[in-house]
Amino acid sequence: MSILTPTKGAQAIYRINPVAKLATAFLLSFALILTIDWLSAATALVLESLLLAWAGLSARQFFLRTIPVWIAAPTAGFTTLLYGQASGQSHFEFGLIHVTDGSISLAIATALRVLAIGLPAIVLFVTIDPTDLADGLAQVWHLPSRFVLGALAGLRLVGLFLDDWRSLELARRARGVGDRGRIRRILSQAFALLVLSIRRGSKLATAMEARGFGGDTKRTWARESLFGWREFVLIGIGAAIAAASIATAVAFGTWNFIVG
């Protein structure tokens, strides 16, 4: 079962092998990390925006899932604006704060890069089912089954964190120790959650070892992980967007390679 219910006409993205989605996200991220300029990031963001409508998410799901990116982008841009490398005409200076033409350009480029890298990555990842991902990693990328199954088991436990946090909060309130001292309560609950997670992980590791998941015998898989034309099309789209963003920046002279 998929993590999200696909919208009508967008179910195709859920049938694409998860390793192809990982490869596509890596291509886009790698191309944008190579340079710090606003044009390459803006080009990638515009081209990605044209495809997000077919990503299998409703508008509400899209904005809820990408809230951290919408917060991180202006935050990173504003920080770069105030403390970025000074160059060109100076507009404002106070202590360590120095706003110049260079810092403004870097701020815009930074914010756009965060959006161009973060949005497609989140959209691709939320349409991945953990079991399908494990099948793809083991059968397509041929990663060790012990690593894949351990990662899958750990990923399945992530969803329990929120339930455990709520249970700890209710238990502390029932004992009369969770009504005051918000910061102290959060730190105490975080430590309790850490201890609970370690215990649960140890029990899970013992149970999996007892069932033979840690053996060296070559494993078989209940479901075949297929890699066909859909996966190649998605990777090709990601490569085309990455190439277009780099070519545009080079053509207009804004390419700013991070090394040197």
N, C-alpha and C positions, 0 to 999 in steps of 0.2 A: 504494500500500500504506500502511495506517495506521501510525502510530508504535507503537501498542500493539495487541495482539490483543484484541478486544472479548469480554467475557464473554457467556454465553448470555442472550438476552433483552434485552441492552442495546445492540445494534448500531445502534439508531436515532440515537443521539447522533453516530455517525460519519458519518451521511448528512446532517447539518445543515450548512448553509453556514458556513464558518469566520468570515465577517464578522458573522454573527448571534451567534456566540459572543463575538466581540470587543465587540459592542454590548452584550450582556448583562452581561459583566464590567465594562464602563464604567459602566453604569447602577447596578449594585450598589456599585461603588467610590465613585462620585460622591455617592450618597445618604449613605453612611457617613462620607465625608470632610467633609460639611457640618457635622457636629455631633460633639462629644466627650461622649458619655454612654453609660452601660452598657446602658440598656434598649433603645435602637435597635439596638445591635450584637448584644445577646443575642437580640432578636426575629429579626433577619436570620439569625443563626447557626442558630437552631432551625429556621426555615423552610428554609434551605439544606440542613440535615442530613437533612431528610425526602426530599430529591431526590437526594442523593449516591448512593443505592443504584442509581439508574438512570443513573449517569454513565458506565457502560461500563468501570469499573475494578474489579478484585478488591480485597478488603480489603488484601492484601499490597501490591499496586501502589499503592493509595491512600496508605498510610502511608509507603511508601518515597519516593513522589514529594513528599509534603507534609512530610517531616522538617524542611526549613528553616523552614517556618511554625511548626511545633510548638516549635522552638528559639527563633525570633524573638519569638513572642508572650510567653512568660514573661520573657524577657530584657528586652524593652521595658517590660513591666509592672513588673518589679523596679526598673529604673532610674528609672521615673517615681515609684515608691513612695518611693525615697530622695531624689530631687532634684526632685520635682514641686512645683507651686505650693502653698505652705502656706496652709491655711485651716481654720477650725474648731478642734476640740480637738487639742492636741499630745500625741503618744504617745511620741516618742523624738526626741532631738536630740543630734547630735555633729558639730561642725564644719559642713561643708556639708550633712550629712545631716539632714533634718528630716521625720519621719513624722507626718502629721496626717490628720484625717478627709478633707480635700480631696485630699491626695496618694494616699490609699488609694482613693478614688472614681475619681480619674484613672487610677490603675494598673490597676484592674479594667476600666475603659472602654477603655484603650489595648490591653490584652491581647485583649479580646473583638473590638475593631475589627480588629486584625491577623489574627485567625482568620477573621472574617467576610468580610474582603476577600481574604485570601490563599488560603484553601481553594478557593472556587469558581473563582477565577482560574486556579489551577494545574490543577484538574480539567478546566476547559474548554480550556486551552491544550494539555494533553498529548494530547487527542483530535483535534488539528488536524494535518493533513498539510500540509507546507510548500507543495507544488505546488497543492493545493486552495486554500490561503490566497492564493497569488499570483493564481490564477484569479479568486477572489472580489474581491480588491482592484482588479484591472484591469477586470473586467466588471460588478461590482455597484456599487463605489464610484468607478469610472472614474478611478483614479489613473494617473499617467503610466506607460506600459509600461516606460520606461527605469529608473525608480525601482523598480518592482515586480520586474523581472527581476534587477536588481542586488542587491536585498534577498534575493531567493530564492537567488541564487548564493552570497551571503555566508552565509545561513542553512545551506545545504548543507555549507559548509566547517566549521561549528562542531563537527560530529561528529568531524572529523579532529584536533581539538586534543588529545584524550586519547591517540590513537594516536601523534601526534607527540611528546607528552611522554614516553611510554613508550620510544619509539625513542631520544630524546635521553638518557634515563636509562641505557639499555642501552649506548649508544655511549660515554658517559662512563665507565661501569664497565669497559668493554672496554679503555679507555685508561688505567685505573687512577687516575682523578681523581674518582670519584664515591662513594668509600667513607667519607670523613670530611668534617666541616664541613657539617652538614645545611643550616643557614641560608644559608651562602655558595653551596652547591650549588643550592638552590632559586632564589635570585636569579639565578645564572648561567644556569640552565636557562630561567627565565622570559624573560630577555633573548634567549636563543637562539631561543626559541619566537616571540617578537615579531618578530625578524628574519626567521625562516622564514615567518611569516604574511604579513608585508609583501611578501616576494618572491612568494609564492604568489598573493596578491591582485593584484599587478601583472601577473603572467602571465595570470591569469584575465581581468582587465580587457582586456588586449591581445587575447586570444583571442576574447572576446565582441565587441569592437569590430570585429575582422576578419570576424566572421560577421554583421555588420550589426545587432547588438542595440542599438547606440547611435544608429541612424537616427531621423529624424523621421516616417517613413512609418507610417501607422496599421497596427497589427499585427492579425493574426488569431490565434485561440486554438484549440488542438487539442481542448480539452474545454470544453463549455458549463457555466458556473457558474449554477446554478438557485437561485432565491430564492422559496420558496413558503410554504405554510401551516405547515410545521414550524418554519421560521425565525421566523415571526411569533408562534407559540406560545411558543417559547423566550424571545424578547424580551419578550413579554407576561408570562411568569412572572417574569423578572428585574425588570420594572417593578412588578409586583404586590408582590414581596418588598420592593423599595425603598420603595414607598409605604406598605406596612404597618409597616415599621420606623420611618419618619418619623411616621406617624399615631399609633403607640403611644407614642412618646416625647413628642409634643406633648400627647396626651390625658392622660398621667400627670405632666406637668410636668417631665420630665427633659431636655427639648430644650435643648441648649447650643450655639447657633450659634457657629462658630469665629471669625466676625468680630464684634468687640466683646465 
